[in-house]
Amino acid sequence: METSEAANSFVEKLKRVLTWAKTHKLKAFFSLLGIFFLFELLTIPWLSVANLRTENPTETALMRQRLREAERDDKQLVIKQKWIPISRLPRHLINAVVVAEDGTFWEHGGFDWYEFQQSLKKNWERKRAVRGASTITQQLAKNLYLSTSKDPIRKLKEWLITVLLEKNLDKERILEIYLNVIEWGRGVFGIDAAAQTFFGRSASSLTYEQALRLAAVIPSPLKHKPTDYSRWVMYRRKVVAQRMLGRKYYEAEPVDDLVEEPDEDETEQAKEIQSSPDTLSQPPVMPTDQQSRGDSTDIEEGNNDDVQRREQFD
């Protein structure tokens, strides 16, 4: 009897709410919108980000996503990941990853606003998304807590988590976590697992050439391997090498003409699109000197000056 009365009471309340919503449609809409955003805000890892100062993440949202995808496709997937401190990584590897993915990483507060503006401009010109502007911190936010979804709500949450990461962690720690959790192949996460998988050695002993190749494939790790000699990989590898030379890093190598750029229909995303700020300094952890934005030049003209651009692989 009591259960029946409670059910009837609930139905009556629901009817009153629906009646109110019909007569106050605008208020009802904004109320539902507010509830939705409140729920989304509650899913932001407000407290767990601070724990990353001393705790190493063992599993990420992207790892879980890949496992679900494998289960959906009735495929087996084994996650390979082993933590390695940034202090054990060679300088040329750290430099290669930074110049490949986020040339102003040491200077910005989580967002590269210059690159963001250039991205909006290029996408407006093409009338579609052909270029992204995610920084290393934004990529880390997505890898740790979100997914590869492109919806606006996911992007908003990415921005909020990016602010939290930059507020709670120093740059060296952000980069250390990034290098240890990003995807480098099917089931391969983190630089040490990638080094072992593709080159049979620890990340601490990677050569300059191996570092270039690993940095080159970060934008598209499920389609390309660092050991490939495909047109795409060779082009990307040359781009990273050119940037390293432009910044006058100590392990310079002779640079011949760039490998011919891939056809647009093959991978428009692999192209160098637009110059952006060049402010990364020589040391990989705590920069001291800054280069000017005017140092950026077009590598397609064959110059050895540095260029840092952002590809669309967001």
PAKOL-684397 format. One line per 8 residues: number of its first residue (from 0); their letters; for each residue y, z, x of N, C-alpha, C. Coordinates in steps of 0.1 Angstrom, whole numbers. Layout:
NUM = A = Y:Z:X:Y:Z:X:Y:Z:X ~ ... .
This chain:
0 = METSEAAN = -12:0:8:0:0:0:13:0:9 ~ 13:9:19:24:10:28:26:-3:35 ~ 15:-10:39:16:-23:46:22:-33:37 ~ 18:-33:25:24:-43:15:39:-41:13 ~ 43:-29:12:57:-26:10:65:-30:22 ~ 60:-27:34:67:-31:46:68:-46:47 ~ 58:-53:43:58:-68:43:69:-73:33 ~ 69:-67:21:79:-72:11:93:-69:16 .
8 = SFVEKLKR = 95:-57:22:108:-54:27:112:-64:38 ~ 103:-68:47:106:-78:57:110:-91:51 ~ 103:-95:41:106:-108:34:119:-108:28 ~ 123:-97:22:136:-95:15:147:-96:26 ~ 145:-89:37:155:-90:47:157:-104:53 ~ 146:-111:55:146:-124:60:153:-134:50 ~ 151:-132:38:158:-140:28:173:-138:28 ~ 177:-125:30:191:-122:31:198:-129:43 .
16 = VLTWAKTH = 190:-128:54:195:-134:67:197:-149:65 ~ 187:-156:59:187:-170:56:199:-174:47 ~ 201:-166:37:212:-168:28:225:-167:35 ~ 226:-157:43:239:-155:51:241:-167:60 ~ 230:-172:67:231:-183:76:236:-196:69 ~ 231:-198:57:235:-210:49:250:-210:46 ~ 255:-198:43:269:-197:39:278:-195:51 ~ 273:-192:62:281:-190:74:274:-198:86 .
24 = KLKAFFSL = 274:-211:84:267:-219:94:272:-218:108 ~ 285:-218:109:291:-218:123:288:-205:130 ~ 290:-194:122:287:-181:128:272:-180:132 ~ 264:-185:123:249:-184:126:246:-192:138 ~ 252:-204:140:249:-212:151:253:-205:164 ~ 265:-199:165:269:-192:177:261:-179:179 ~ 257:-173:169:248:-161:170:235:-165:177 ~ 229:-175:172:216:-180:178:218:-184:192 .
32 = LGIFFLFE = 229:-191:195:232:-196:208:234:-183:218 ~ 241:-173:213:243:-161:221:230:-154:224 ~ 221:-153:214:208:-147:216:200:-155:226 ~ 201:-168:225:193:-177:234:198:-175:249 ~ 211:-174:251:217:-173:264:214:-158:269 ~ 214:-149:260:210:-135:264:196:-134:269 ~ 187:-141:262:173:-141:266:172:-148:280 ~ 179:-159:282:178:-166:295:184:-157:306 .
40 = LLTIPWLS = 194:-150:303:200:-141:314:190:-130:318 ~ 183:-125:308:173:-115:311:162:-119:320 ~ 160:-133:320:149:-138:329:154:-141:343 ~ 167:-138:346:172:-140:359:167:-128:368 ~ 162:-130:380:157:-120:388:168:-111:395 ~ 176:-104:387:187:-97:392:183:-87:403 ~ 172:-80:401:168:-70:411:159:-75:422 ~ 150:-84:419:140:-88:429:146:-96:440 .
48 = VANLRTEN = 158:-102:438:164:-110:449:168:-100:460 ~ 173:-88:457:177:-79:467:165:-74:475 ~ 153:-74:469:141:-70:476:137:-80:487 ~ 143:-92:486:139:-102:496:145:-99:510 ~ 154:-89:510:159:-85:524:148:-81:533 ~ 139:-74:527:128:-68:535:114:-72:531 ~ 113:-78:519:99:-83:515:98:-98:515 ~ 87:-102:520:84:-117:521:77:-121:508 .
56 = PTETALMR = 82:-131:501:75:-136:489:61:-142:492 ~ 51:-138:484:38:-143:486:34:-154:477 ~ 41:-155:466:39:-166:456:52:-170:450 ~ 54:-183:448:66:-188:442:64:-195:429 ~ 75:-197:422:74:-204:409:68:-218:411 ~ 72:-225:422:67:-238:424:52:-238:427 ~ 47:-228:434:33:-227:436:25:-226:423 ~ 30:-217:415:24:-215:402:24:-228:393 .
64 = QRLREAER = 35:-235:394:36:-248:387:26:-258:392 ~ 24:-259:405:14:-268:410:0:-264:406 ~ -2:-251:406:-16:-247:401:-18:-250:387 ~ -8:-249:378:-9:-252:364:-12:-267:363 ~ -4:-275:370:-6:-290:370:-20:-294:374 ~ -25:-288:384:-38:-291:389:-49:-287:378 ~ -47:-276:372:-56:-271:361:-55:-281:350 ~ -43:-285:346:-42:-295:335:-49:-308:338 .
72 = DDKQLVIK = -48:-312:350:-55:-325:354:-69:-323:358 ~ -74:-311:356:-88:-308:360:-91:-311:375 ~ -82:-306:383:-83:-308:397:-82:-294:404 ~ -89:-293:416:-89:-281:423:-77:-281:433 ~ -70:-270:434:-59:-269:443:-60:-256:450 ~ -59:-256:464:-59:-244:472:-46:-243:478 ~ -39:-232:476:-26:-230:483:-27:-226:497 ~ -21:-233:506:-21:-230:520:-7:-225:524 .
80 = QKWIPISR = -6:-213:529:7:-207:532:5:-195:542 ~ 13:-195:553:12:-184:562:26:-181:567 ~ 30:-169:567:44:-165:570:46:-165:585 ~ 57:-170:590:61:-170:604:75:-166:605 ~ 79:-156:613:93:-152:614:101:-164:620 ~ 114:-164:616:123:-175:621:125:-174:636 ~ 123:-161:641:125:-159:656:115:-166:664 ~ 104:-170:658:93:-177:665:94:-192:664 .
88 = LPRHLINA = 103:-197:656:104:-211:654:113:-217:665 ~ 109:-229:670:117:-236:680:131:-240:674 ~ 141:-240:683:154:-243:678:155:-257:673 ~ 148:-267:679:149:-280:675:144:-282:660 ~ 134:-274:657:129:-275:643:139:-270:633 ~ 145:-258:636:155:-253:627:167:-262:625 ~ 172:-268:636:183:-277:636:179:-290:628 ~ 167:-295:630:163:-307:623:163:-305:608 .
96 = VVVAEDGT = 158:-294:603:157:-291:589:171:-290:583 ~ 180:-282:590:193:-280:585:201:-293:584 ~ 201:-301:595:208:-314:594:202:-324:584 ~ 189:-323:582:183:-332:572:186:-328:558 ~ 187:-315:555:188:-311:541:202:-305:537 ~ 209:-299:547:222:-292:543:230:-290:555 ~ 238:-300:559:245:-299:571:256:-288:572 ~ 261:-284:561:271:-273:561:265:-260:557 .
104 = FWEHGGFD = 252:-258:558:246:-246:554:252:-233:560 ~ 255:-233:573:260:-221:579:274:-218:574 ~ 281:-227:568:295:-225:565:297:-222:550 ~ 290:-229:541:293:-228:527:287:-214:521 ~ 292:-211:509:287:-199:502:276:-201:492 ~ 269:-212:494:258:-215:485:259:-229:479 ~ 271:-234:478:274:-247:472:282:-255:481 ~ 279:-268:482:286:-277:490:295:-285:480 .
112 = WYEFQQSL = 307:-281:478:316:-287:468:320:-301:471 ~ 321:-304:484:325:-318:488:313:-327:484 ~ 301:-323:487:289:-331:484:288:-332:469 ~ 291:-321:462:290:-321:447:299:-332:441 ~ 311:-332:446:321:-342:442:316:-356:444 ~ 311:-358:457:306:-372:460:294:-376:451 ~ 286:-366:448:274:-368:439:279:-373:425 ~ 288:-365:420:294:-369:407:300:-383:407 .
120 = KKNWERKR = 307:-386:417:313:-399:418:303:-410:419 ~ 293:-409:427:282:-419:429:274:-421:416 ~ 271:-409:409:263:-410:397:271:-417:386 ~ 284:-414:386:293:-420:376:294:-435:378 ~ 294:-439:390:295:-454:393:282:-461:389 ~ 271:-454:392:258:-461:389:254:-458:374 ~ 260:-449:367:257:-446:353:243:-440:352 ~ 239:-434:362:226:-427:362:225:-418:374 .
128 = AVRGASTI = 215:-408:374:214:-399:385:207:-405:397 ~ 215:-409:407:210:-415:419:212:-406:432 ~ 219:-396:430:223:-387:441:224:-373:437 ~ 218:-363:444:220:-349:442:228:-342:452 ~ 230:-330:451:239:-322:460:234:-308:462 ~ 221:-306:460:216:-292:462:216:-288:476 ~ 221:-276:479:221:-270:492:207:-263:494 ~ 205:-259:507:192:-252:510:191:-239:501 .
136 = TQQLAKNL = 202:-232:499:201:-220:490:197:-224:476 ~ 203:-234:471:199:-239:457:185:-243:457 ~ 180:-250:467:166:-254:467:157:-242:467 ~ 161:-232:475:153:-220:476:152:-213:462 ~ 164:-212:455:164:-206:442:154:-213:433 ~ 154:-226:433:145:-234:424:131:-231:428 ~ 128:-231:441:114:-230:445:109:-216:442 ~ 117:-205:444:112:-192:443:110:-188:428 .
144 = YLSTSKDP = 120:-192:419:120:-186:406:120:-196:394 ~ 122:-209:397:123:-218:386:112:-229:386 ~ 116:-241:384:107:-252:384:114:-265:388 ~ 107:-276:387:113:-289:390:119:-295:378 ~ 120:-288:367:126:-293:355:141:-297:357 ~ 146:-307:350:159:-312:352:169:-307:341 ~ 164:-298:332:172:-295:320:184:-287:325 ~ 196:-287:317:208:-280:321:207:-265:322 .
152 = IRKLKEWL = 198:-259:314:197:-245:314:190:-241:327 ~ 181:-248:332:174:-245:345:184:-246:356 ~ 193:-256:355:203:-258:365:213:-246:365 ~ 217:-242:354:226:-230:353:220:-218:359 ~ 207:-216:356:200:-204:362:199:-206:377 ~ 197:-218:382:197:-220:396:210:-216:403 ~ 221:-220:396:234:-216:402:236:-201:403 ~ 232:-194:392:233:-179:392:224:-173:403 .
160 = ITVLLEKN = 212:-178:404:203:-172:414:208:-176:428 ~ 214:-187:430:220:-191:443:231:-181:447 ~ 240:-177:437:250:-167:440:244:-154:444 ~ 233:-150:437:226:-138:440:220:-138:455 ~ 214:-149:458:208:-151:471:219:-149:482 ~ 230:-156:480:240:-156:490:247:-142:491 ~ 247:-135:480:254:-122:480:245:-111:487 ~ 232:-113:485:222:-102:489:216:-105:503 .
168 = LDKERILE = 216:-118:507:209:-121:519:218:-128:529 ~ 216:-126:542:224:-134:552:218:-147:554 ~ 225:-156:560:221:-170:562:207:-171:569 ~ 205:-164:579:193:-165:587:181:-161:578 ~ 183:-151:569:171:-147:561:169:-158:550 ~ 179:-163:545:178:-174:535:170:-186:541 ~ 174:-189:553:167:-201:559:152:-197:563 ~ 150:-185:567:137:-180:570:127:-181:558 .
176 = IYLNVIEW = 132:-176:547:124:-177:535:122:-192:531 ~ 133:-200:531:132:-214:528:121:-221:536 ~ 121:-219:549:111:-226:558:97:-221:555 ~ 96:-209:549:82:-204:547:77:-207:533 ~ 85:-212:524:80:-214:510:81:-228:505 ~ 89:-236:512:90:-250:506:78:-258:507 ~ 77:-268:499:65:-276:498:65:-287:508 ~ 53:-289:515:52:-300:525:40:-309:522 .
184 = GRGVFGID = 34:-308:511:23:-316:508:15:-309:496 ~ 4:-315:492:-3:-310:481:-10:-297:485 ~ -5:-286:479:-10:-273:483:-5:-267:496 ~ 3:-274:503:9:-270:516:23:-265:514 ~ 24:-252:517:37:-245:515:41:-238:528 ~ 53:-240:532:57:-233:544:55:-241:557 ~ 64:-238:567:63:-246:579:51:-244:587 ~ 45:-232:588:33:-229:596:21:-237:590 .
192 = AAAQTFFG = 20:-236:577:9:-243:570:10:-258:572 ~ 22:-263:572:25:-277:574:21:-281:588 ~ 25:-273:598:23:-276:612:8:-276:615 ~ 0:-267:609:-14:-266:610:-21:-278:603 ~ -16:-281:592:-23:-292:584:-21:-306:590 ~ -9:-309:595:-6:-322:599:-7:-324:614 ~ -5:-313:622:-5:-315:636:-14:-305:644 ~ -22:-297:636:-32:-288:642:-26:-278:652 .
200 = RSASSLTY = -14:-273:649:-8:-263:658:1:-254:650 ~ 4:-243:656:14:-234:650:28:-240:650 ~ 35:-235:640:49:-240:639:57:-236:652 ~ 53:-225:658:60:-221:670:59:-230:682 ~ 50:-240:681:48:-249:692:50:-263:689 ~ 57:-266:678:60:-279:673:69:-286:683 ~ 66:-299:686:74:-307:695:87:-312:688 ~ 96:-318:695:108:-323:690:104:-334:680 .
208 = EQALRLAA = 95:-343:684:91:-354:675:85:-349:662 ~ 76:-339:663:70:-334:651:80:-327:642 ~ 90:-321:648:100:-314:640:108:-325:632 ~ 112:-336:639:119:-346:632:111:-352:620 ~ 98:-353:622:90:-359:611:88:-349:599 ~ 86:-337:602:85:-327:592:98:-325:584 ~ 109:-326:591:122:-325:584:124:-338:575 ~ 119:-349:580:122:-362:573:115:-362:560 .
216 = VIPSPLKH = 104:-356:558:96:-358:545:99:-346:535 ~ 108:-337:538:111:-326:529:115:-331:515 ~ 123:-342:514:127:-346:500:115:-351:492 ~ 104:-356:498:94:-362:490:80:-359:496 ~ 76:-346:496:64:-342:503:51:-346:496 ~ 51:-349:484:39:-353:477:36:-368:478 ~ 46:-376:482:44:-390:484:43:-394:498 ~ 48:-386:507:49:-390:521:44:-379:530 .
224 = KPTDYSRW = 37:-383:541:32:-373:551:40:-375:564 ~ 42:-364:571:50:-366:584:42:-374:594 ~ 29:-375:593:21:-383:602:20:-398:599 ~ 26:-402:587:26:-416:583:36:-424:592 ~ 33:-437:593:42:-446:600:47:-456:590 ~ 49:-452:578:54:-460:567:69:-463:570 ~ 74:-473:563:88:-477:565:97:-466:561 ~ 94:-459:550:102:-448:545:102:-436:555 .
232 = VMYRRKVV = 91:-432:560:90:-421:569:98:-424:582 ~ 96:-436:587:102:-440:600:117:-441:598 ~ 122:-445:586:136:-446:584:142:-432:583 ~ 136:-423:575:140:-410:574:140:-402:588 ~ 130:-405:595:129:-398:609:140:-402:618 ~ 144:-415:617:155:-420:625:168:-414:620 ~ 170:-412:607:182:-406:602:184:-392:608 ~ 173:-384:607:174:-370:613:177:-371:627 .
240 = AQRMLGRK = 170:-380:635:173:-380:649:187:-384:652 ~ 193:-393:644:207:-397:646:216:-385:644 ~ 213:-378:634:222:-366:631:221:-356:642 ~ 209:-354:647:207:-345:659:215:-349:671 ~ 215:-362:673:222:-367:685:237:-366:683 ~ 241:-369:670:256:-368:667:261:-354:669 ~ 253:-344:667:257:-330:669:255:-326:684 ~ 251:-335:692:249:-333:706:239:-321:709 .
248 = YYEAEPVD = 228:-321:702:218:-311:705:212:-314:718 ~ 206:-304:724:202:-305:738:190:-314:740 ~ 181:-316:730:170:-324:731:172:-338:726 ~ 182:-344:732:186:-358:728:176:-368:733 ~ 174:-379:726:165:-389:729:173:-403:728 ~ 168:-413:735:175:-426:733:173:-431:719 ~ 183:-436:713:183:-440:699:184:-455:699 ~ 174:-462:695:175:-477:693:180:-479:679 .
256 = DLVEEPDE = 180:-492:675:184:-495:662:176:-488:651 ~ 182:-484:640:175:-478:630:164:-487:624 ~ 153:-481:620:143:-488:612:150:-494:600 ~ 147:-506:596:153:-513:585:152:-504:573 ~ 163:-502:566:163:-494:554:154:-499:543 ~ 146:-489:537:137:-494:526:144:-501:515 ~ 137:-510:508:143:-518:497:147:-508:486 ~ 157:-512:479:162:-503:468:151:-500:458 .
264 = DETEQAKE = 143:-511:454:133:-509:444:121:-501:450 ~ 120:-500:463:109:-492:469:113:-477:469 ~ 125:-474:473:130:-460:472:145:-459:475 ~ 152:-461:464:167:-460:465:171:-446:470 ~ 163:-437:466:166:-423:469:166:-420:484 ~ 159:-428:492:158:-426:507:171:-430:514 ~ 180:-437:507:191:-443:514:201:-432:518 ~ 208:-435:529:220:-427:533:231:-433:524 .
272 = IQSSPDTL = 238:-424:517:248:-430:507:262:-428:511 ~ 266:-415:514:280:-413:516:282:-402:526 ~ 292:-403:535:294:-393:545:299:-380:539 ~ 295:-369:545:300:-356:540:303:-347:552 ~ 308:-335:550:313:-327:560:303:-325:572 ~ 308:-324:584:300:-322:595:305:-309:602 ~ 299:-298:599:304:-285:604:293:-277:610 ~ 281:-282:611:271:-273:617:273:-272:632 .
280 = SQPPVMPT = 272:-260:638:274:-258:652:261:-259:660 ~ 262:-257:673:250:-259:681:239:-248:679 ~ 241:-235:679:230:-226:677:225:-227:663 ~ 211:-224:661:205:-226:648:207:-214:639 ~ 210:-203:645:211:-191:636:225:-186:634 ~ 233:-184:644:246:-179:642:256:-189:649 ~ 262:-198:641:270:-209:646:283:-203:652 ~ 288:-210:662:301:-205:669:312:-216:668 .
288 = DQQSRGDS = 308:-228:672:318:-239:671:316:-247:659 ~ 327:-253:654:326:-262:643:331:-276:646 ~ 324:-286:642:329:-299:644:337:-303:632 ~ 346:-312:633:355:-316:622:348:-326:613 ~ 353:-327:601:348:-336:591:350:-350:596 ~ 360:-353:604:363:-366:608:353:-371:618 ~ 343:-363:623:333:-368:632:323:-376:625 ~ 322:-375:612:312:-382:605:314:-397:605 .
296 = TDIEEGNN = 304:-405:608:305:-419:609:293:-425:602 ~ 294:-438:601:283:-445:594:272:-449:604 ~ 260:-443:602:250:-445:612:244:-460:611 ~ 247:-466:599:242:-479:598:250:-489:606 ~ 261:-485:612:269:-493:621:264:-491:635 ~ 254:-482:637:249:-480:650:256:-470:659 ~ 265:-463:653:272:-453:661:264:-440:664 ~ 267:-433:675:259:-422:678:266:-409:673 .
304 = DDVQRREQ = 277:-410:667:284:-398:662:276:-393:650 ~ 278:-380:647:270:-374:637:274:-378:623 ~ 264:-378:614:267:-381:600:257:-372:592 ~ 263:-365:582:254:-357:574:257:-361:559 ~ 246:-366:553:248:-370:539:236:-364:531 ~ 238:-364:518:228:-358:510:221:-369:502 ~ 208:-370:503:200:-379:495:198:-373:481 ~ 193:-381:472:192:-378:458:180:-369:455 .
312 = FD = 172:-366:464:159:-358:461:162:-344:457 ~ 166:-342:445:170:-329:440:158:-323:432 .
